[in-house]
């Protein structure tokens, strides 16, 4: 049985897309928050996606 090499403690796995920091994505995020910022909390429906695989 071979051991899997461990990552150093100062490194984290990155689960974000490389596109997340692009200007286009940042603009889309800003537009989204502008649309939803005035929604009252009692009107929100939250989904638990634990266990959902991409």
Backbone as CSV, one residue per row, in Angstrom:
resi,resn,N_x,N_y,N_z,CA_x,CA_y,CA_z,C_x,C_y,C_z
1,UNK,0.848,-1.177,0.000,0.000,0.000,0.000,0.894,1.241,0.000
2,UNK,0.738,2.096,-0.997,1.572,3.299,-1.078,0.866,4.466,-0.412
3,UNK,1.639,5.271,0.256,1.089,6.442,0.947,0.957,7.602,-0.029
4,UNK,-0.131,8.355,0.097,-0.327,9.546,-0.719,0.478,10.680,-0.115
5,UNK,1.278,11.383,-0.935,2.058,12.500,-0.372,1.130,13.581,0.158
6,UNK,1.462,14.125,1.290,0.649,15.173,1.903,1.140,16.539,1.461
7,UNK,0.197,17.474,1.384,0.551,18.850,1.032,1.134,19.526,2.263
8,UNK,2.070,20.445,2.057,2.576,21.212,3.199,1.434,21.999,3.853
9,UNK,1.566,22.270,5.154,0.505,22.963,5.887,0.218,24.361,5.357
10,UNK,1.175,24.995,4.707,0.962,26.365,4.232,0.283,26.407,2.861
11,UNK,-0.091,25.256,2.313,-0.771,25.228,1.024,-2.183,24.704,1.210
12,UNK,-3.113,25.263,0.453,-4.495,24.831,0.483,-4.910,24.412,-0.914
13,UNK,-5.825,23.480,-0.980,-6.375,23.130,-2.276,-7.239,24.282,-2.753
14,UNK,-7.138,24.603,-4.010,-7.914,25.691,-4.596,-9.075,25.097,-5.377
15,UNK,-10.293,25.359,-4.952,-11.464,24.825,-5.632,-12.171,25.894,-6.461
16,UNK,-11.534,27.018,-6.674,-12.120,28.088,-7.475,-11.628,28.024,-8.900
17,UNK,-12.481,28.432,-9.790,-12.118,28.512,-11.192,-11.108,29.646,-11.386
18,UNK,-10.263,29.484,-12.363,-9.312,30.547,-12.695,-10.030,31.791,-13.217
19,UNK,-11.261,31.616,-13.663,-12.023,32.733,-14.214,-12.629,33.620,-13.134
20,UNK,-12.608,33.179,-11.880,-13.326,33.906,-10.831,-12.799,35.320,-10.597
21,UNK,-11.569,35.597,-10.955,-10.994,36.921,-10.715,-11.025,37.814,-11.957
22,UNK,-11.610,37.332,-13.052,-11.621,38.147,-14.265,-12.572,39.325,-14.107
23,UNK,-12.334,40.344,-14.879,-13.168,41.547,-14.814,-14.620,41.226,-15.172
24,UNK,-14.827,40.341,-16.146,-16.182,39.966,-16.562,-16.949,39.301,-15.421
25,UNK,-16.305,38.393,-14.708,-16.966,37.693,-13.606,-17.226,38.653,-12.455
26,UNK,-16.290,39.534,-12.180,-16.492,40.520,-11.114,-17.684,41.421,-11.435
27,UNK,-17.826,41.814,-12.687,-18.962,42.643,-13.105,-20.278,41.876,-12.959
28,UNK,-20.275,40.606,-13.348,-21.481,39.784,-13.189,-21.864,39.645,-11.720
29,UNK,-20.890,39.487,-10.846,-21.165,39.397,-9.408,-21.768,40.693,-8.883
30,UNK,-21.215,41.808,-9.315,-21.734,43.101,-8.890,-23.185,43.275,-9.346
31,UNK,-23.466,42.912,-10.600,-24.837,43.011,-11.108,-25.780,42.117,-10.310
32,UNK,-25.327,40.917,-9.965,-26.148,40.000,-9.178,-26.481,40.603,-7.817
33,UNK,-25.468,41.102,-7.120,-25.715,41.666,-5.779,-26.607,42.892,-5.833
34,UNK,-26.510,43.674,-6.899,-27.408,44.824,-7.051,-28.860,44.354,-7.183
35,UNK,-29.078,43.228,-7.871,-30.431,42.699,-8.049,-31.008,42.150,-6.751
36,UNK,-30.185,41.502,-5.935,-30.715,40.787,-4.777,-30.559,41.521,-3.449
37,UNK,-29.895,42.652,-3.431,-29.606,43.309,-2.148,-30.847,43.758,-1.389
38,UNK,-31.950,43.991,-2.072,-33.152,44.475,-1.395,-34.176,43.378,-1.102
39,UNK,-33.826,42.127,-1.338,-34.743,41.025,-1.023,-34.769,40.834,0.487
40,UNK,-35.959,40.783,1.046,-36.116,40.593,2.482,-35.769,39.151,2.856
41,UNK,-35.102,38.947,3.986,-34.693,37.599,4.399,-35.859,36.609,4.473
42,UNK,-37.034,37.063,4.865,-38.172,36.142,4.968,-38.653,35.660,3.603
43,UNK,-38.190,36.293,2.527,-38.567,35.882,1.177,-37.515,34.986,0.520
44,UNK,-36.493,34.612,1.258,-35.442,33.765,0.706,-35.765,32.288,0.923
45,UNK,-35.375,31.481,-0.035,-35.467,30.025,0.084,-34.047,29.506,-0.043
46,UNK,-33.572,28.806,0.991,-32.201,28.309,1.001,-32.193,26.819,0.720
47,UNK,-31.249,26.384,-0.128,-31.119,24.969,-0.482,-29.826,24.428,0.108
48,UNK,-29.903,23.269,0.705,-28.722,22.594,1.218,-28.222,21.675,0.128
49,UNK,-27.039,21.972,-0.409,-26.492,21.184,-1.500,-25.375,20.268,-1.029
50,UNK,-25.364,19.942,0.238,-24.329,19.059,0.755,-24.411,17.716,0.049
51,UNK,-23.279,17.265,-0.433,-23.235,15.991,-1.121,-23.454,16.094,-2.613
52,UNK,-23.740,17.281,-3.123,-23.922,17.456,-4.560,-22.548,17.522,-5.204
53,UNK,-22.320,16.672,-6.169,-21.049,16.655,-6.878,-21.146,17.476,-8.150
54,UNK,-20.083,18.182,-8.457,-20.075,18.974,-9.695,-19.795,18.083,-10.863
